Amino acid sequence: MDKYTLYNNEELEQYEYHIGDFTPHISYRMKDGDIYLTHTRMPDQLQGKGIGKRLVEDVLNDISYRGIKLVPLCAFVASYIRKNPRWLILLKKGIYIG
């Protein structure tokens, strides 16, 4: 299994992997100390390889390490958290993802 390095590109407000010529990423916005994950982008050439799930997992680990609260506006991220409820602890108070 390949190991990818997670980069927090604060200038572009996205977490990203660099895989060859491709940059799968999760866009975010910071507001009042909370992080809002807004969109996941996976290049077509990398679809179906499990990279998206690994990207979400690495991003959630970083958010946990930083001790900030999360608002998952991205449907892919919200779905991942629903399937892996151990990450519910990161959600900002009052945020429910059903």
Jmol script that loads the backbone (N, CA, C; Angstrom):
load data "model"
ATOM      1  N   MET A   1       0.848  -1.190   0.000  1.00  0.00           N
ATOM      2  CA  MET A   1       0.000   0.000   0.000  1.00  0.00           C
ATOM      3  C   MET A   1       0.889   1.247   0.000  1.00  0.00           C
ATOM      4  N   ASP A   2       0.606   2.147  -0.890  1.00  0.00           N
ATOM      5  CA  ASP A   2       1.387   3.371  -0.991  1.00  0.00           C
ATOM      6  C   ASP A   2       1.142   4.267   0.217  1.00  0.00           C
ATOM      7  N   LYS A   3       2.170   5.017   0.567  1.00  0.00           N
ATOM      8  CA  LYS A   3       2.071   6.006   1.635  1.00  0.00           C
ATOM      9  C   LYS A   3       2.104   7.390   0.996  1.00  0.00           C
ATOM     10  N   TYR A   4       1.129   8.204   1.321  1.00  0.00           N
ATOM     11  CA  TYR A   4       1.059   9.561   0.792  1.00  0.00           C
ATOM     12  C   TYR A   4       1.292  10.547   1.931  1.00  0.00           C
ATOM     13  N   THR A   5       1.930  11.638   1.607  1.00  0.00           N
ATOM     14  CA  THR A   5       2.189  12.681   2.600  1.00  0.00           C
ATOM     15  C   THR A   5       1.112  13.757   2.473  1.00  0.00           C
ATOM     16  N   LEU A   6       0.491  14.079   3.595  1.00  0.00           N
ATOM     17  CA  LEU A   6      -0.543  15.111   3.629  1.00  0.00           C
ATOM     18  C   LEU A   6       0.117  16.473   3.771  1.00  0.00           C
ATOM     19  N   TYR A   7      -0.284  17.406   2.909  1.00  0.00           N
ATOM     20  CA  TYR A   7       0.175  18.791   2.990  1.00  0.00           C
ATOM     21  C   TYR A   7      -1.014  19.682   3.311  1.00  0.00           C
ATOM     22  N   ASN A   8      -0.821  20.589   4.247  1.00  0.00           N
ATOM     23  CA  ASN A   8      -1.836  21.591   4.538  1.00  0.00           C
ATOM     24  C   ASN A   8      -1.419  22.855   3.790  1.00  0.00           C
ATOM     25  N   ASN A   9      -2.003  23.061   2.631  1.00  0.00           N
ATOM     26  CA  ASN A   9      -1.688  24.227   1.804  1.00  0.00           C
ATOM     27  C   ASN A   9      -2.560  25.381   2.292  1.00  0.00           C
ATOM     28  N   GLU A  10      -2.062  26.117   3.272  1.00  0.00           N
ATOM     29  CA  GLU A  10      -2.842  27.183   3.893  1.00  0.00           C
ATOM     30  C   GLU A  10      -3.146  28.319   2.922  1.00  0.00           C
ATOM     31  N   GLU A  11      -2.264  28.556   1.968  1.00  0.00           N
ATOM     32  CA  GLU A  11      -2.494  29.617   0.984  1.00  0.00           C
ATOM     33  C   GLU A  11      -3.727  29.333   0.126  1.00  0.00           C
ATOM     34  N   LEU A  12      -3.879  28.081  -0.302  1.00  0.00           N
ATOM     35  CA  LEU A  12      -5.041  27.697  -1.115  1.00  0.00           C
ATOM     36  C   LEU A  12      -6.197  27.170  -0.272  1.00  0.00           C
ATOM     37  N   GLU A  13      -5.992  27.081   1.037  1.00  0.00           N
ATOM     38  CA  GLU A  13      -6.978  26.533   1.969  1.00  0.00           C
ATOM     39  C   GLU A  13      -7.431  25.148   1.526  1.00  0.00           C
ATOM     40  N   GLN A  14      -6.451  24.250   1.448  1.00  0.00           N
ATOM     41  CA  GLN A  14      -6.779  22.875   1.122  1.00  0.00           C
ATOM     42  C   GLN A  14      -5.715  21.930   1.672  1.00  0.00           C
ATOM     43  N   TYR A  15      -6.201  20.775   2.101  1.00  0.00           N
ATOM     44  CA  TYR A  15      -5.319  19.663   2.421  1.00  0.00           C
ATOM     45  C   TYR A  15      -5.114  18.909   1.120  1.00  0.00           C
ATOM     46  N   GLU A  16      -3.892  18.457   0.861  1.00  0.00           N
ATOM     47  CA  GLU A  16      -3.640  17.834  -0.432  1.00  0.00           C
ATOM     48  C   GLU A  16      -2.580  16.747  -0.347  1.00  0.00           C
ATOM     49  N   TYR A  17      -2.671  15.840  -1.298  1.00  0.00           N
ATOM     50  CA  TYR A  17      -1.624  14.873  -1.602  1.00  0.00           C
ATOM     51  C   TYR A  17      -1.024  15.298  -2.933  1.00  0.00           C
ATOM     52  N   HIS A  18       0.237  14.972  -3.138  1.00  0.00           N
ATOM     53  CA  HIS A  18       0.879  15.151  -4.441  1.00  0.00           C
ATOM     54  C   HIS A  18       1.214  13.754  -4.947  1.00  0.00           C
ATOM     55  N   ILE A  19       0.484  13.328  -5.958  1.00  0.00           N
ATOM     56  CA  ILE A  19       0.654  11.985  -6.513  1.00  0.00           C
ATOM     57  C   ILE A  19       0.962  12.142  -7.999  1.00  0.00           C
ATOM     58  N   GLY A  20       2.226  12.015  -8.348  1.00  0.00           N
ATOM     59  CA  GLY A  20       2.636  12.252  -9.729  1.00  0.00           C
ATOM     60  C   GLY A  20       2.242  13.662 -10.137  1.00  0.00           C
ATOM     61  N   ASP A  21       1.509  13.762 -11.236  1.00  0.00           N
ATOM     62  CA  ASP A  21       1.042  15.065 -11.731  1.00  0.00           C
ATOM     63  C   ASP A  21      -0.285  15.499 -11.113  1.00  0.00           C
ATOM     64  N   PHE A  22      -0.806  14.726 -10.177  1.00  0.00           N
ATOM     65  CA  PHE A  22      -2.140  14.974  -9.642  1.00  0.00           C
ATOM     66  C   PHE A  22      -2.085  15.495  -8.202  1.00  0.00           C
ATOM     67  N   THR A  23      -3.107  16.292  -7.864  1.00  0.00           N
ATOM     68  CA  THR A  23      -3.215  16.848  -6.516  1.00  0.00           C
ATOM     69  C   THR A  23      -4.639  16.669  -5.995  1.00  0.00           C
ATOM     70  N   PRO A  24      -4.974  15.460  -5.536  1.00  0.00           N
ATOM     71  CA  PRO A  24      -6.268  15.312  -4.878  1.00  0.00           C
ATOM     72  C   PRO A  24      -6.275  16.164  -3.620  1.00  0.00           C
ATOM     73  N   HIS A  25      -7.426  16.753  -3.303  1.00  0.00           N
ATOM     74  CA  HIS A  25      -7.441  17.656  -2.153  1.00  0.00           C
ATOM     75  C   HIS A  25      -8.824  17.775  -1.528  1.00  0.00           C
ATOM     76  N   ILE A  26      -8.817  18.295  -0.311  1.00  0.00           N
ATOM     77  CA  ILE A  26     -10.038  18.659   0.398  1.00  0.00           C
ATOM     78  C   ILE A  26      -9.920  20.142   0.729  1.00  0.00           C
ATOM     79  N   SER A  27     -10.838  20.934   0.194  1.00  0.00           N
ATOM     80  CA  SER A  27     -10.855  22.377   0.441  1.00  0.00           C
ATOM     81  C   SER A  27     -11.472  22.658   1.801  1.00  0.00           C
ATOM     82  N   TYR A  28     -11.025  23.740   2.409  1.00  0.00           N
ATOM     83  CA  TYR A  28     -11.567  24.121   3.711  1.00  0.00           C
ATOM     84  C   TYR A  28     -11.605  25.632   3.868  1.00  0.00           C
ATOM     85  N   ARG A  29     -12.334  26.049   4.882  1.00  0.00           N
ATOM     86  CA  ARG A  29     -12.354  27.442   5.334  1.00  0.00           C
ATOM     87  C   ARG A  29     -12.248  27.415   6.852  1.00  0.00           C
ATOM     88  N   MET A  30     -11.508  28.357   7.388  1.00  0.00           N
ATOM     89  CA  MET A  30     -11.418  28.515   8.837  1.00  0.00           C
ATOM     90  C   MET A  30     -12.321  29.675   9.231  1.00  0.00           C
ATOM     91  N   LYS A  31     -13.085  29.491  10.314  1.00  0.00           N
ATOM     92  CA  LYS A  31     -13.940  30.558  10.824  1.00  0.00           C
ATOM     93  C   LYS A  31     -14.050  30.405  12.328  1.00  0.00           C
ATOM     94  N   ASP A  32     -13.687  31.451  13.037  1.00  0.00           N
ATOM     95  CA  ASP A  32     -13.781  31.476  14.496  1.00  0.00           C
ATOM     96  C   ASP A  32     -13.108  30.271  15.145  1.00  0.00           C
ATOM     97  N   GLY A  33     -11.990  29.833  14.570  1.00  0.00           N
ATOM     98  CA  GLY A  33     -11.234  28.725  15.136  1.00  0.00           C
ATOM     99  C   GLY A  33     -11.737  27.347  14.759  1.00  0.00           C
ATOM    100  N   ASP A  34     -12.799  27.271  13.979  1.00  0.00           N
ATOM    101  CA  ASP A  34     -13.350  25.994  13.511  1.00  0.00           C
ATOM    102  C   ASP A  34     -12.969  25.791  12.046  1.00  0.00           C
ATOM    103  N   ILE A  35     -12.938  24.537  11.624  1.00  0.00           N
ATOM    104  CA  ILE A  35     -12.622  24.238  10.236  1.00  0.00           C
ATOM    105  C   ILE A  35     -13.864  23.690   9.531  1.00  0.00           C
ATOM    106  N   TYR A  36     -14.141  24.238   8.371  1.00  0.00           N
ATOM    107  CA  TYR A  36     -15.265  23.833   7.532  1.00  0.00           C
ATOM    108  C   TYR A  36     -14.688  23.143   6.305  1.00  0.00           C
ATOM    109  N   LEU A  37     -14.871  21.824   6.210  1.00  0.00           N
ATOM    110  CA  LEU A  37     -14.411  21.096   5.031  1.00  0.00           C
ATOM    111  C   LEU A  37     -15.495  21.218   3.968  1.00  0.00           C
ATOM    112  N   THR A  38     -15.150  21.840   2.840  1.00  0.00           N
ATOM    113  CA  THR A  38     -16.172  22.247   1.877  1.00  0.00           C
ATOM    114  C   THR A  38     -16.278  21.378   0.631  1.00  0.00           C
ATOM    115  N   HIS A  39     -15.176  20.747   0.226  1.00  0.00           N
ATOM    116  CA  HIS A  39     -15.229  20.012  -1.044  1.00  0.00           C
ATOM    117  C   HIS A  39     -14.039  19.065  -1.147  1.00  0.00           C
ATOM    118  N   THR A  40     -14.299  17.863  -1.640  1.00  0.00           N
ATOM    119  CA  THR A  40     -13.227  16.913  -1.934  1.00  0.00           C
ATOM    120  C   THR A  40     -13.093  16.801  -3.441  1.00  0.00           C
ATOM    121  N   ARG A  41     -11.877  16.896  -3.920  1.00  0.00           N
ATOM    122  CA  ARG A  41     -11.600  16.791  -5.362  1.00  0.00           C
ATOM    123  C   ARG A  41     -10.629  15.637  -5.585  1.00  0.00           C
ATOM    124  N   MET A  42     -11.080  14.648  -6.364  1.00  0.00           N
ATOM    125  CA  MET A  42     -10.241  13.508  -6.703  1.00  0.00           C
ATOM    126  C   MET A  42     -10.162  13.423  -8.222  1.00  0.00           C
ATOM    127  N   PRO A  43      -8.985  13.592  -8.795  1.00  0.00           N
ATOM    128  CA  PRO A  43      -8.847  13.485 -10.247  1.00  0.00           C
ATOM    129  C   PRO A  43      -9.377  12.135 -10.749  1.00  0.00           C
ATOM    130  N   ASP A  44      -9.989  12.150 -11.909  1.00  0.00           N
ATOM    131  CA  ASP A  44     -10.573  10.934 -12.486  1.00  0.00           C
ATOM    132  C   ASP A  44      -9.583   9.779 -12.519  1.00  0.00           C
ATOM    133  N   GLN A  45      -8.337  10.070 -12.809  1.00  0.00           N
ATOM    134  CA  GLN A  45      -7.311   9.036 -12.936  1.00  0.00           C
ATOM    135  C   GLN A  45      -7.017   8.317 -11.627  1.00  0.00           C
ATOM    136  N   LEU A  46      -7.414   8.911 -10.511  1.00  0.00           N
ATOM    137  CA  LEU A  46      -7.150   8.318  -9.197  1.00  0.00           C
ATOM    138  C   LEU A  46      -8.406   7.761  -8.538  1.00  0.00           C
ATOM    139  N   GLN A  47      -9.545   7.870  -9.208  1.00  0.00           N
ATOM    140  CA  GLN A  47     -10.818   7.381  -8.659  1.00  0.00           C
ATOM    141  C   GLN A  47     -10.763   5.870  -8.425  1.00  0.00           C
ATOM    142  N   GLY A  48     -11.438   5.413  -7.389  1.00  0.00           N
ATOM    143  CA  GLY A  48     -11.597   3.984  -7.142  1.00  0.00           C
ATOM    144  C   GLY A  48     -10.382   3.277  -6.570  1.00  0.00           C
ATOM    145  N   LYS A  49      -9.409   4.007  -6.099  1.00  0.00           N
ATOM    146  CA  LYS A  49      -8.188   3.409  -5.550  1.00  0.00           C
ATOM    147  C   LYS A  49      -8.108   3.529  -4.022  1.00  0.00           C
ATOM    148  N   GLY A  50      -9.158   4.065  -3.404  1.00  0.00           N
ATOM    149  CA  GLY A  50      -9.161   4.238  -1.953  1.00  0.00           C
ATOM    150  C   GLY A  50      -8.402   5.463  -1.475  1.00  0.00           C
ATOM    151  N   ILE A  51      -7.927   6.275  -2.404  1.00  0.00           N
ATOM    152  CA  ILE A  51      -7.133   7.448  -2.034  1.00  0.00           C
ATOM    153  C   ILE A  51      -7.997   8.483  -1.319  1.00  0.00           C
ATOM    154  N   GLY A  52      -9.236   8.647  -1.755  1.00  0.00           N
ATOM    155  CA  GLY A  52     -10.131   9.609  -1.121  1.00  0.00           C
ATOM    156  C   GLY A  52     -10.369   9.289   0.345  1.00  0.00           C
ATOM    157  N   LYS A  53     -10.598   8.025   0.647  1.00  0.00           N
ATOM    158  CA  LYS A  53     -10.808   7.619   2.038  1.00  0.00           C
ATOM    159  C   LYS A  53      -9.560   7.872   2.875  1.00  0.00           C
ATOM    160  N   ARG A  54      -8.404   7.579   2.307  1.00  0.00           N
ATOM    161  CA  ARG A  54      -7.154   7.812   3.028  1.00  0.00           C
ATOM    162  C   ARG A  54      -6.922   9.307   3.243  1.00  0.00           C
ATOM    163  N   LEU A  55      -7.281  10.096   2.244  1.00  0.00           N
ATOM    164  CA  LEU A  55      -7.141  11.546   2.378  1.00  0.00           C
ATOM    165  C   LEU A  55      -8.016  12.066   3.513  1.00  0.00           C
ATOM    166  N   VAL A  56      -9.272  11.630   3.548  1.00  0.00           N
ATOM    167  CA  VAL A  56     -10.180  12.053   4.628  1.00  0.00           C
ATOM    168  C   VAL A  56      -9.627  11.623   5.979  1.00  0.00           C
ATOM    169  N   GLU A  57      -9.165  10.395   6.078  1.00  0.00           N
ATOM    170  CA  GLU A  57      -8.619   9.888   7.336  1.00  0.00           C
ATOM    171  C   GLU A  57      -7.426  10.738   7.800  1.00  0.00           C
ATOM    172  N   ASP A  58      -6.527  11.047   6.882  1.00  0.00           N
ATOM    173  CA  ASP A  58      -5.366  11.867   7.248  1.00  0.00           C
ATOM    174  C   ASP A  58      -5.781  13.274   7.669  1.00  0.00           C
ATOM    175  N   VAL A  59      -6.758  13.842   6.967  1.00  0.00           N
ATOM    176  CA  VAL A  59      -7.245  15.179   7.319  1.00  0.00           C
ATOM    177  C   VAL A  59      -7.887  15.154   8.705  1.00  0.00           C
ATOM    178  N   LEU A  60      -8.704  14.157   8.982  1.00  0.00           N
ATOM    179  CA  LEU A  60      -9.351  14.067  10.292  1.00  0.00           C
ATOM    180  C   LEU A  60      -8.322  13.874  11.401  1.00  0.00           C
ATOM    181  N   ASN A  61      -7.291  13.094  11.126  1.00  0.00           N
ATOM    182  CA  ASN A  61      -6.212  12.938  12.112  1.00  0.00           C
ATOM    183  C   ASN A  61      -5.532  14.266  12.389  1.00  0.00           C
ATOM    184  N   ASP A  62      -5.301  15.066  11.353  1.00  0.00           N
ATOM    185  CA  ASP A  62      -4.663  16.367  11.545  1.00  0.00           C
ATOM    186  C   ASP A  62      -5.568  17.309  12.340  1.00  0.00           C
ATOM    187  N   ILE A  63      -6.839  17.308  12.022  1.00  0.00           N
ATOM    188  CA  ILE A  63      -7.797  18.152  12.742  1.00  0.00           C
ATOM    189  C   ILE A  63      -7.833  17.751  14.217  1.00  0.00           C
ATOM    190  N   SER A  64      -7.842  16.459  14.478  1.00  0.00           N
ATOM    191  CA  SER A  64      -7.828  15.970  15.856  1.00  0.00           C
ATOM    192  C   SER A  64      -6.558  16.415  16.572  1.00  0.00           C
ATOM    193  N   TYR A  65      -5.433  16.270  15.912  1.00  0.00           N
ATOM    194  CA  TYR A  65      -4.145  16.669  16.495  1.00  0.00           C
ATOM    195  C   TYR A  65      -4.125  18.165  16.820  1.00  0.00           C
ATOM    196  N   ARG A  66      -4.699  18.957  15.950  1.00  0.00           N
ATOM    197  CA  ARG A  66      -4.726  20.414  16.146  1.00  0.00           C
ATOM    198  C   ARG A  66      -5.754  20.839  17.193  1.00  0.00           C
ATOM    199  N   GLY A  67      -6.665  19.946  17.558  1.00  0.00           N
ATOM    200  CA  GLY A  67      -7.635  20.249  18.605  1.00  0.00           C
ATOM    201  C   GLY A  67      -8.690  21.251  18.189  1.00  0.00           C
ATOM    202  N   ILE A  68      -9.042  21.253  16.904  1.00  0.00           N
ATOM    203  CA  ILE A  68     -10.067  22.174  16.424  1.00  0.00           C
ATOM    204  C   ILE A  68     -11.349  21.411  16.114  1.00  0.00           C
ATOM    205  N   LYS A  69     -12.440  22.125  16.041  1.00  0.00           N
ATOM    206  CA  LYS A  69     -13.741  21.508  15.765  1.00  0.00           C
ATOM    207  C   LYS A  69     -14.054  21.597  14.275  1.00  0.00           C
ATOM    208  N   LEU A  70     -14.860  20.659  13.828  1.00  0.00           N
ATOM    209  CA  LEU A  70     -15.112  20.425  12.411  1.00  0.00           C
ATOM    210  C   LEU A  70     -16.575  20.629  12.048  1.00  0.00           C
ATOM    211  N   VAL A  71     -16.783  21.240  10.879  1.00  0.00           N
ATOM    212  CA  VAL A  71     -18.096  21.301  10.243  1.00  0.00           C
ATOM    213  C   VAL A  71     -17.916  20.681   8.855  1.00  0.00           C
ATOM    214  N   PRO A  72     -18.408  19.453   8.635  1.00  0.00           N
ATOM    215  CA  PRO A  72     -18.212  18.773   7.357  1.00  0.00           C
ATOM    216  C   PRO A  72     -19.298  19.144   6.342  1.00  0.00           C
ATOM    217  N   LEU A  73     -19.049  20.170   5.556  1.00  0.00           N
ATOM    218  CA  LEU A  73     -20.005  20.579   4.520  1.00  0.00           C
ATOM    219  C   LEU A  73     -19.899  19.695   3.285  1.00  0.00           C
ATOM    220  N   CYS A  74     -18.784  19.051   3.108  1.00  0.00           N
ATOM    221  CA  CYS A  74     -18.555  18.152   1.977  1.00  0.00           C
ATOM    222  C   CYS A  74     -19.288  16.829   2.228  1.00  0.00           C
ATOM    223  N   ALA A  75     -20.114  16.407   1.277  1.00  0.00           N
ATOM    224  CA  ALA A  75     -20.897  15.179   1.421  1.00  0.00           C
ATOM    225  C   ALA A  75     -19.997  13.947   1.565  1.00  0.00           C
ATOM    226  N   PHE A  76     -18.875  13.921   0.870  1.00  0.00           N
ATOM    227  CA  PHE A  76     -17.959  12.774   0.946  1.00  0.00           C
ATOM    228  C   PHE A  76     -17.388  12.640   2.354  1.00  0.00           C
ATOM    229  N   VAL A  77     -16.982  13.750   2.941  1.00  0.00           N
ATOM    230  CA  VAL A  77     -16.437  13.744   4.300  1.00  0.00           C
ATOM    231  C   VAL A  77     -17.525  13.363   5.300  1.00  0.00           C
ATOM    232  N   ALA A  78     -18.707  13.951   5.166  1.00  0.00           N
ATOM    233  CA  ALA A  78     -19.812  13.630   6.087  1.00  0.00           C
ATOM    234  C   ALA A  78     -20.164  12.149   6.008  1.00  0.00           C
ATOM    235  N   SER A  79     -20.201  11.587   4.808  1.00  0.00           N
ATOM    236  CA  SER A  79     -20.487  10.167   4.629  1.00  0.00           C
ATOM    237  C   SER A  79     -19.419   9.307   5.300  1.00  0.00           C
ATOM    238  N   TYR A  80     -18.175   9.695   5.147  1.00  0.00           N
ATOM    239  CA  TYR A  80     -17.082   8.957   5.775  1.00  0.00           C
ATOM    240  C   TYR A  80     -17.240   8.952   7.295  1.00  0.00           C
ATOM    241  N   ILE A  81     -17.577  10.095   7.865  1.00  0.00           N
ATOM    242  CA  ILE A  81     -17.743  10.185   9.315  1.00  0.00           C
ATOM    243  C   ILE A  81     -18.931   9.337   9.774  1.00  0.00           C
ATOM    244  N   ARG A  82     -20.022   9.341   9.022  1.00  0.00           N
ATOM    245  CA  ARG A  82     -21.174   8.495   9.375  1.00  0.00           C
ATOM    246  C   ARG A  82     -20.779   7.021   9.410  1.00  0.00           C
ATOM    247  N   LYS A  83     -19.916   6.602   8.510  1.00  0.00           N
ATOM    248  CA  LYS A  83     -19.474   5.205   8.442  1.00  0.00           C
ATOM    249  C   LYS A  83     -18.388   4.899   9.466  1.00  0.00           C
ATOM    250  N   ASN A  84     -17.769   5.925  10.007  1.00  0.00           N
ATOM    251  CA  ASN A  84     -16.678   5.780  10.980  1.00  0.00           C
ATOM    252  C   ASN A  84     -16.953   6.703  12.169  1.00  0.00           C
ATOM    253  N   PRO A  85     -17.929   6.342  12.993  1.00  0.00           N
ATOM    254  CA  PRO A  85     -18.433   7.262  14.024  1.00  0.00           C
ATOM    255  C   PRO A  85     -17.424   7.670  15.082  1.00  0.00           C
ATOM    256  N   ARG A  86     -16.257   7.059  15.121  1.00  0.00           N
ATOM    257  CA  ARG A  86     -15.252   7.511  16.100  1.00  0.00           C
ATOM    258  C   ARG A  86     -14.857   8.961  15.856  1.00  0.00           C
ATOM    259  N   TRP A  87     -15.111   9.462  14.635  1.00  0.00           N
ATOM    260  CA  TRP A  87     -14.754  10.840  14.300  1.00  0.00           C
ATOM    261  C   TRP A  87     -15.838  11.851  14.694  1.00  0.00           C
ATOM    262  N   LEU A  88     -16.978  11.383  15.156  1.00  0.00           N
ATOM    263  CA  LEU A  88     -18.050  12.302  15.561  1.00  0.00           C
ATOM    264  C   LEU A  88     -17.591  13.269  16.650  1.00  0.00           C
ATOM    265  N   ILE A  89     -16.616  12.877  17.425  1.00  0.00           N
ATOM    266  CA  ILE A  89     -16.108  13.715  18.516  1.00  0.00           C
ATOM    267  C   ILE A  89     -15.515  15.025  17.995  1.00  0.00           C
ATOM    268  N   LEU A  90     -15.125  15.057  16.714  1.00  0.00           N
ATOM    269  CA  LEU A  90     -14.528  16.265  16.149  1.00  0.00           C
ATOM    270  C   LEU A  90     -15.563  17.314  15.757  1.00  0.00           C
ATOM    271  N   LEU A  91     -16.833  16.913  15.643  1.00  0.00           N
ATOM    272  CA  LEU A  91     -17.851  17.834  15.154  1.00  0.00           C
ATOM    273  C   LEU A  91     -18.077  18.995  16.116  1.00  0.00           C
ATOM    274  N   LYS A  92     -18.239  20.150  15.536  1.00  0.00           N
ATOM    275  CA  LYS A  92     -18.580  21.340  16.315  1.00  0.00           C
ATOM    276  C   LYS A  92     -19.911  21.099  17.022  1.00  0.00           C
ATOM    277  N   LYS A  93     -20.038  21.609  18.226  1.00  0.00           N
ATOM    278  CA  LYS A  93     -21.267  21.432  18.992  1.00  0.00           C
ATOM    279  C   LYS A  93     -22.462  21.934  18.171  1.00  0.00           C
ATOM    280  N   GLY A  94     -23.525  21.130  18.133  1.00  0.00           N
ATOM    281  CA  GLY A  94     -24.732  21.500  17.405  1.00  0.00           C
ATOM    282  C   GLY A  94     -24.747  21.013  15.957  1.00  0.00           C
ATOM    283  N   ILE A  95     -23.662  20.407  15.478  1.00  0.00           N
ATOM    284  CA  ILE A  95     -23.590  19.903  14.111  1.00  0.00           C
ATOM    285  C   ILE A  95     -23.932  18.431  14.113  1.00  0.00           C
ATOM    286  N   TYR A  96     -24.913  18.050  13.308  1.00  0.00           N
ATOM    287  CA  TYR A  96     -25.341  16.659  13.184  1.00  0.00           C
ATOM    288  C   TYR A  96     -25.282  16.269  11.717  1.00  0.00           C
ATOM    289  N   ILE A  97     -24.810  15.072  11.447  1.00  0.00           N
ATOM    290  CA  ILE A  97     -24.702  14.638  10.055  1.00  0.00           C
ATOM    291  C   ILE A  97     -25.606  13.457   9.741  1.00  0.00           C
ATOM    292  N   GLY A  98     -26.538  13.150  10.630  1.00  0.00           N
ATOM    293  CA  GLY A  98     -27.560  12.151  10.396  1.00  0.00           C
ATOM    294  C   GLY A  98     -27.034  10.804  10.193  1.00  0.00           C
TER     295      GLY A  98
END
end "model"
wireframe off; spacefill off
backbone 0.3
color backbone group
